[in-house]
């Protein structure tokens, strides 16, 4: 099978502890993220002076110490070359906690520090290492400023936000309208990335104390509700040039969720703002989802919604999936056509991010 290049739409950084004091202004050093041990002997994220909820780690792992490629671009490129990945789009790990910080000045400082560090990391191979802007979502004015700075000064592509309610706002809130307009103007995608940080409004935290339960429901259900807001809330109707990527939630739920939205708009649309298109039509026009190479429902999803809106992801270097052999796992599948594999691994992501086609 010949593919011009492989594009991973969901990788991660593992931000090194010393980067924060190097990139944060001195007055914010005490707000730098790190880890502390709580009274039960458990490591806990410590961000902006607050101890965050405990996150269990796989046996033998150490918080803040994943693969060397999480913090070293040369090690990451070597891992990418070994697996046959040409381009990787990357999001924060520690930075996922910034959305739960209430102080705007601290949030902005941390997001700026991350974006500056990510820019320097990616500059080692700027056509292969991509880092969308980490957006200070708590404040719309600051979000607009940081998105524009990231695009125009740092050369970043896309903007990453959480699907959760942040600062009391869901994604269809009118306050976010300038953000959607700016992303349209800049012709870059919105990336929705959930994280089971347990420090923002999040499905599962009020019901379960089992982290596996929380992790299982938060990623998929928060992303489903994020899409509900963008589609049925009229955001994609008002902003037809806005492209949206949903990552790290799998893809098996997508046909069900689109079918359910279509049905509700048809039968219960009188209780919501009217839309000229069906939710499925908006999704096909503007939305993308990232798939894992081993998802058994992937052929079903392709049969149900087509193969033009599915992209490839690894979640490297997070422990959710084994990285070794991950590209081959998809390219050797016999339940997907060669053209579908090509779209998932390359051409859909090229269209999403506006990458030039590989020669």
Phi and psi in degrees as a GROMACS rama.xvg file:
@    title "Ramachandran Plot"
@    xaxis  label "Phi"
@    yaxis  label "Psi"
@TYPE xy
-105.652  123.989  UNK-2
-128.525  134.06  UNK-3
-60.7452  -38.4408  UNK-4
-166.015  161.417  UNK-5
-109.79  127.274  UNK-6
-117.122  120.856  UNK-7
-93.9806  120.266  UNK-8
-95.6971  3.83941  UNK-9
-151.293  85.3268  UNK-10
-113.559  176.746  UNK-11
-136.671  155.006  UNK-12
-88.1088  157.761  UNK-13
-121.688  87.0391  UNK-14
-58.9112  123.086  UNK-15
-68.2952  146.01  UNK-16
-59.9254  -34.3346  UNK-17
-79.2338  -7.98449  UNK-18
-68.3501  -29.385  UNK-19
-68.1396  -43.9084  UNK-20
-72.2451  -21.217  UNK-21
-78.7404  -29.7007  UNK-22
-111.199  -16.0322  UNK-23
-86.6747  143.713  UNK-24
-58.7983  149.312  UNK-25
-55.2993  -35.898  UNK-26
-67.9298  -12.4884  UNK-27
-107.457  6.05818  UNK-28
-58.0304  -36.7207  UNK-29
-68.8955  -12.8879  UNK-30
-94.2913  0.486174  UNK-31
-62.1014  140.265  UNK-32
-66.9184  153.029  UNK-33
-170.441  -162.856  UNK-34
-127.904  144.217  UNK-35
-129.677  163.867  UNK-36
-103.813  126.46  UNK-37
-83.9441  -177.798  UNK-38
-68.2928  -11.5278  UNK-39
-97.6551  5.2486  UNK-40
80.7008  16.4904  UNK-41
-99.6595  139.14  UNK-42
-70.5703  136.198  UNK-43
-132.666  139.207  UNK-44
-61.5359  138.886  UNK-45
-124.939  107.391  UNK-46
-129.952  128.259  UNK-47
54.4509  39.1019  UNK-48
78.3533  8.2623  UNK-49
-121.32  136.737  UNK-50
-83.6973  121.162  UNK-51
-87.1559  164.891  UNK-52
-60.0616  151.12  UNK-53
-66.9002  137.826  UNK-54
-120.871  113.879  UNK-55
-61.8073  143.104  UNK-56
-114.249  151.406  UNK-57
-56.848  148.779  UNK-58
-54.0215  133.744  UNK-59
88.019  -8.66263  UNK-60
-92.667  158.874  UNK-61
-121.435  128.826  UNK-62
-55.6869  134.51  UNK-63
80.4892  3.60476  UNK-64
-133.016  88.3021  UNK-65
-102.942  -148.627  UNK-66
-62.0268  145.351  UNK-67
-53.4842  -29.2889  UNK-68
-67.4768  -11.4721  UNK-69
-69.1365  -27.07  UNK-70
-125.228  -6.07096  UNK-71
-121.537  112.817  UNK-72
-62.5803  -32.9616  UNK-73
-68.7515  -40.0756  UNK-74
-65.8668  -37.4386  UNK-75
-65.7325  -45.1765  UNK-76
-61.1078  -37.5099  UNK-77
-64.7197  -41.3011  UNK-78
-66.0161  -39.6632  UNK-79
-62.6646  -44.4615  UNK-80
-61.931  -39.8931  UNK-81
-62.5051  -36.1245  UNK-82
-94.8806  -5.81042  UNK-83
82.0863  32.8149  UNK-84
-103.045  123.464  UNK-85
-89.642  -38.2277  UNK-86
-133.857  137.436  UNK-87
-130.41  127.833  UNK-88
-96.3937  129.963  UNK-89
-127.207  146.695  UNK-90
-128.305  166.607  UNK-91
-74.2778  166.797  UNK-92
-108.715  -67.8295  UNK-93
-59.3432  -35.4825  UNK-94
-62.3975  -17.4807  UNK-95
-64.7352  -20.8903  UNK-96
-79.3291  -12.9149  UNK-97
-68.0997  -21.0061  UNK-98
-73.6526  -13.783  UNK-99
-98.186  7.33258  UNK-100
-88.5799  129.911  UNK-101
-85.0412  -29.4007  UNK-102
-74.5202  117.295  UNK-103
-63.7454  -43.7532  UNK-104
-62.5731  -36.3223  UNK-105
-70.8711  -43.8973  UNK-106
-58.796  -46.5891  UNK-107
-62.1423  -44.9943  UNK-108
-62.0099  -42.4174  UNK-109
-68.2103  -41.9697  UNK-110
-63.9161  -42.4173  UNK-111
-63.0295  -42.4923  UNK-112
-62.5563  -44.5528  UNK-113
-61.3975  -47.371  UNK-114
-62.423  -38.0052  UNK-115
-65.7118  -44.6913  UNK-116
-64.9125  -43.6361  UNK-117
-61.9126  -38.2561  UNK-118
-60.4967  -46.0881  UNK-119
-65.664  -39.2554  UNK-120
-59.2672  -49.3907  UNK-121
-72.175  -22.1882  UNK-122
-64.6868  -15.2993  UNK-123
-62.7426  -32.9211  UNK-124
-155.584  77.5528  UNK-125
-67.1799  -19.7522  UNK-126
-87.4673  -9.59858  UNK-127
-111.665  -27.4416  UNK-128
-112.211  116.851  UNK-129
-121.917  131.61  UNK-130
-130.485  102.729  UNK-131
-59.3192  156.995  UNK-132
-65.0123  131.004  UNK-133
-81.0457  114.985  UNK-134
-93.393  129.725  UNK-135
-74.654  79.003  UNK-136
-64.5671  -19.5461  UNK-137
-65.3778  -23.6254  UNK-138
-134.526  117.702  UNK-139
-65.1357  -42.8292  UNK-140
-59.8901  -45.8611  UNK-141
-68.6121  -33.7107  UNK-142
-61.7081  -45.561  UNK-143
-61.198  -43.4974  UNK-144
-63.01  -43.073  UNK-145
-73.5973  -35.1103  UNK-146
-62.0588  -47.2493  UNK-147
-65.1517  -41.1436  UNK-148
-61.6807  -43.3964  UNK-149
-62.0848  -40.476  UNK-150
-75.1186  -46.9769  UNK-151
-86.156  -31.4421  UNK-152
-101.317  -36.9091  UNK-153
-101.792  -11.1712  UNK-154
71.0749  25.9251  UNK-155
-76.1025  163.774  UNK-156
-127.993  116.451  UNK-157
90.0634  170.321  UNK-158
-136.844  131.293  UNK-159
-102.164  128.045  UNK-160
-132.703  165.487  UNK-161
-90.6845  148.405  UNK-162
-79.6435  -13.4397  UNK-163
-68.7466  161.401  UNK-164
-65.4111  121.763  UNK-165
-118.834  128.258  UNK-166
61.8037  27.6826  UNK-167
80.7992  7.05274  UNK-168
-112.908  128.425  UNK-169
-86.1861  169.193  UNK-170
-68.5455  -17.8309  UNK-171
-87.6657  3.86695  UNK-172
-60.7587  136.926  UNK-173
-57.9182  -26.3522  UNK-174
-61.4588  -26.2911  UNK-175
-81.9909  -6.72984  UNK-176
-52.7911  -43.4208  UNK-177
-61.9016  -30.1064  UNK-178
-67.1257  -45.8104  UNK-179
-63.051  -39.6667  UNK-180
-63.6158  -40.0021  UNK-181
-66.4538  -42.5257  UNK-182
-63.5938  -37.0029  UNK-183
-62.6969  -46.7615  UNK-184
-59.4196  -43.1708  UNK-185
-80.685  -10.7896  UNK-186
59.063  47.8683  UNK-187
-129.51  154.814  UNK-188
-84.0751  156.805  UNK-189
-90.6995  128.979  UNK-190
-109.739  123.383  UNK-191
-97.1539  120.197  UNK-192
-129.878  116.704  UNK-193
-85.7387  161.651  UNK-194
-154.35  135.11  UNK-195
-81.3654  63.2871  UNK-196
-79.5119  -21.0553  UNK-197
64.5418  16.6056  UNK-198
-119.399  9.70053  UNK-199
-128.975  173.48  UNK-200
-60.8637  122.654  UNK-201
-155.085  133.069  UNK-202
-56.8261  133.125  UNK-203
102.099  -27.5308  UNK-204
-69.0282  -29.0969  UNK-205
-85.382  -10.6233  UNK-206
-110.119  -35.4279  UNK-207
-122.119  147.787  UNK-208
-108.786  2.45781  UNK-209
-86.8408  116.273  UNK-210
-64.156  -35.7137  UNK-211
-59.3632  -42.3712  UNK-212
-61.3583  -46.4773  UNK-213
-61.9032  -43.3578  UNK-214
-65.0078  -40.9507  UNK-215
-62.3671  -44.1128  UNK-216
-86.5679  -32.0468  UNK-217
-64.8335  -45.5684  UNK-218
-63.58  -53.1449  UNK-219
-71.2725  -45.6035  UNK-220
-72.8123  -37.8774  UNK-221
-64.9948  -37.6998  UNK-222
-67.8012  -37.7689  UNK-223
-61.4212  -43.3308  UNK-224
-70.8873  -32.0178  UNK-225
-62.0769  -44.2568  UNK-226
-64.4919  -38.9136  UNK-227
-56.7933  -45.1028  UNK-228
-62.9716  -46.2624  UNK-229
-69.0474  -38.4443  UNK-230
-84.8322  -61.191  UNK-231
-76.2996  -18.6221  UNK-232
-80.0831  -0.785171  UNK-233
84.8611  3.93181  UNK-234
-62.901  -45.4841  UNK-235
-71.5769  -26.9588  UNK-236
-67.8974  -43.2701  UNK-237
-75.7501  -21.268  UNK-238
-130.969  73.7295  UNK-239
-66.4273  -13.1963  UNK-240
-93.9588  0.060381  UNK-241
-81.3763  123.217  UNK-242
-102.855  140.261  UNK-243
-128.153  131.164  UNK-244
-114.672  127.161  UNK-245
-106.384  122.784  UNK-246
-121.457  160.127  UNK-247
59.8891  35.535  UNK-248
-130.577  6.83277  UNK-249
70.9327  -177.311  UNK-250
-129.279  -7.58593  UNK-251
-61.8277  -26.4036  UNK-252
-78.9768  -16.396  UNK-253
-61.4932  -50.4977  UNK-254
-59.3254  -42.0108  UNK-255
-60.6686  -45.7441  UNK-256
-67.8706  -39.3698  UNK-257
-65.386  -42.873  UNK-258
-62.136  -41.2018  UNK-259
-67.9347  -40.7195  UNK-260
-64.3054  -43.7423  UNK-261
-56.5385  -45.2465  UNK-262
-64.441  -43.5127  UNK-263
-68.6651  -37.4156  UNK-264
-63.8265  -37.4948  UNK-265
-70.5808  -46.2538  UNK-266
-94.5969  -26.7744  UNK-267
-120.603  12.2973  UNK-268
-59.9951  -21.8867  UNK-269
-62.6775  -19.1278  UNK-270
-94.7262  6.4603  UNK-271
-142.261  170.061  UNK-272
-64.0047  138.098  UNK-273
-72.0604  148.756  UNK-274
-128.903  136.747  UNK-275
-75.1668  -20.5704  UNK-276
-115.278  163.957  UNK-277
-80.709  157.15  UNK-278
-54.3851  -38.9171  UNK-279
-62.0485  -37.8072  UNK-280
-66.7782  -40.1254  UNK-281
-64.3424  -42.991  UNK-282
-59.4481  -49.8924  UNK-283
-62.504  -32.054  UNK-284
-76.278  -33.3384  UNK-285
-135.174  -7.79585  UNK-286
-115.61  151.369  UNK-287
-136.577  150.308  UNK-288
-130.041  147.505  UNK-289
-94.032  138.071  UNK-290
-114.344  145.372  UNK-291
-86.0548  149.867  UNK-292
-67.1902  -21.6018  UNK-293
-102.661  12.059  UNK-294
-69.3258  119.31  UNK-295
-68.7373  -24.4  UNK-296
-87.7835  1.67569  UNK-297
-57.4471  -45.2415  UNK-298
-61.3545  -37.6159  UNK-299
-61.9977  -42.7619  UNK-300
-62.6346  -44.3536  UNK-301
-62.519  -41.3787  UNK-302
-63.9144  -34.7813  UNK-303
-81.4568  -40.9599  UNK-304
-121.855  -1.81056  UNK-305
91.983  178.412  UNK-306
-115.041  17.343  UNK-307
-90.8395  -4.87207  UNK-308
-126.09  17.0281  UNK-309
-115.914  133.184  UNK-310
-121.501  172.807  UNK-311
-101.987  144.215  UNK-312
-146.312  155.308  UNK-313
-119.811  -28.7296  UNK-314
67.1617  14.7939  UNK-315
-56.6463  137.503  UNK-316
-100.217  25.0971  UNK-317
-67.576  155.683  UNK-318
-84.2017  10.5663  UNK-319
-67.5601  -29.1354  UNK-320
-140.792  150.768  UNK-321
-71.0218  134.423  UNK-322
-87.4034  -36.2932  UNK-323
-63.1137  124.8  UNK-324
81.2328  12.5907  UNK-325
-71.2365  -34.4861  UNK-326
-71.4758  -45.5586  UNK-327
-60.5591  -31.4875  UNK-328
-60.3973  -34.0327  UNK-329
-85.3502  -43.6171  UNK-330
-65.7205  -24.1317  UNK-331
-95.2725  1.3329  UNK-332
-64.5781  139.506  UNK-333
-100.004  -2.74381  UNK-334
-99.8181  11.1006  UNK-335
-130.097  143.253  UNK-336
-72.8568  161.242  UNK-337
-63.3729  -37.0007  UNK-338
-66.9922  -39.5129  UNK-339
-63.9817  -42.9789  UNK-340
-59.8522  -41.0614  UNK-341
-63.4814  -41.5646  UNK-342
-65.1002  -45.4578  UNK-343
-65.6353  -41.9099  UNK-344
-81.2722  -19.824  UNK-345
-144.933  -66.8118  UNK-346
-69.2533  -31.673  UNK-347
-65.8729  -40.6276  UNK-348
-68.5427  -34.2703  UNK-349
-60.5615  -43.2483  UNK-350
-68.4822  -40.6403  UNK-351
-62.3004  -50.1781  UNK-352
-92.4231  -4.95659  UNK-353
73.6565  25.5782  UNK-354
-68.3621  145.817  UNK-355
-68.2683  142.891  UNK-356
-63.4097  139.2  UNK-357
-66.7831  140.92  UNK-358
